[in-house]
Amino acid sequence: MTTLKISDGLVKDDLLVVGLVSTNTKGGIAIESGDLALDSKTLLASLLEMGATGKADEVTKMPGGPARLMVFTGLGPKSSSYSHEVLRRAAGSASRALAGNSGATFALPTRDLAGVSAVAEGASLGAYVFNDFRGSSKDSHKSALKSATIFSKLAGKSEAKEITKRASIIAKYTHLVRDLINTPPSHLTPDSFTKKLAASFKAAGGAKAGLKITIWDEKQLKSQGFGGIIGVGQGSANPPRLLHISYTPKAKNVKRFALVGKGITFDTGGLNLKPGFGMEAMKCDMSGAAAVCAATLAIAELALPVAIDCWAPLAENMPSDTATRPSDVITIFGGKTVEVLNPDAEGRLVLADAMVKAQSGKNKLDGMIDVATLTGAQVVALGTRTGAVMTNNQSFSDSFIAIAKETGEQFWPMPLPVELRASLDSPVADIANRGDANGGMMVAGLFLKEFVSDDLPWLHLDIAGPAFNEGKPHGYTPVGGTGVSMRSLVRLVEQA
């Protein structure tokens, strides 16, 4: 993990990161170094010769100035006030480009502590690499930037240390989500997922931090009627699990939220086998489970005064002679029956079990959020960087959308059209798991809505596109697992 500091003193690092912007003035670029005064005339002349433009995601390195190496990170068009996400991405782009270095000072144009926090967050989020499975080539791949110092005249304020502490925790658990997603499925089965989370649970403070962990194995799941998780996982040699992490703060009379995440550790499609091309990305089908578990641990480490019940239904969806067949009928926890018309629409089945279980406790919930890489239709509708939000409570959705905008995670509200519900009717069961292919993202949301009490505020986050980056790295986002939704879940609880 990158060590974070805030300072307003002498720049001691060999690397100095400052902003570069595009302008309408002569030369077309300008340096934005925030609270750090620079003699920029000579630097600008050299940058122009190098063809620097100041566009977002552009990083230009140049020797000289007050440090051994100047690093100019693009902020885009010049502005009197840069958004927190612009600062976050610029810091992330720089820290990605500085892998292999020991330390860098970031002097970017922040106006307040929230801006400083964004730079700290971006620098630590961008400082991520995943080399766990490299062998002979490991030494040739750089490690993440070891330390980042945020230069700001606000360093002396009492809140400054809290900013670095929070940013470090956010980055730590975002990196946990990314690590879990990037782990090969041969090393991340339902059982090993629970073991990895048990280790992180201890590192977060365990019972001393108000945390408790419970794991159901396949025998317990079957005997207690978790037909969705068993039905999806029965085709695999790696049996399913249900992971529950609860967090109880010291404060009394607090709000309580349930977080539920889809945890398909690998999805072949079952007997509805997916095409071979692109199937390697299906190791990311547990992104929702990773996000909600990591968010719960982050909430505990931040000691937030909100109770959390986190549920991760975990299974491997494989084709075999024991796999669920198209037209089989399974019984979800609580008694509702489902005709499984498509074994590749498996995420909604494991989520249904966990969502019903989440509502069965003695403690009243103030809200429930499920997170899932649920449908290819989400990617068709919104692309690879924007997730979808569906809900039974408009104000809850509006609050989350505003929070996601604040954190820089892109989400868009989608409806749950009642006319699509009839397509889920089954001639032999209470409901089918496949409906109209047109509007498939919303049909999946309507299926999940059947397992939510009408009076419980609920959000369904479909992150099929933004959970896994198969393109180029950008901002603080690496190739592979992104960790999307984790930061917004934590912020939602902070503002509850």
Secondary structure, 3 states (H helix, E strand, C coil): CCEEEEECCCCCCCEEEEEEEECCCCCCEEEECCCCCCCHHHHHHHHHHHCCCCCCCCEEEEEECCEEEEEEEEEEECCCCCCHHHHHHHHHHHHHHCCCCCEEEEECCCCCHHHHHHHHHHHHHHCCCCCCCCCCCHHHCCCCCCEEEEECHHHHCCCHHHHHHHHHHHHHHHHHHHHHHHCCCCCCCHHHHHHHHHHHHHHCCHHHHCEEEEEECHHHHHHCCCHHHHHHHCCCCCCCEEEEEEECCCCCCCCEEEEEECEEEEECCCCCCCCCCCHHHHHHCCHHHHHHHHHHHHHHHCCCCCEEEEEEEEEEECCCCCCCCCCEEEECCCCCEEEECCCCCCHHHHHHHHHHHHCCCCCCCCEEEEEECCCHHHHHHHCCCCEEEEECCHHHHHHHHHHHHHHCCCEEECCCCHHHHHHHCCCCCCEECCCCCCCHHHHHHHHHHCCCCCCCCEEEEECCCCCEECCCCECCECCEECCCCHHHHHHHHHCC
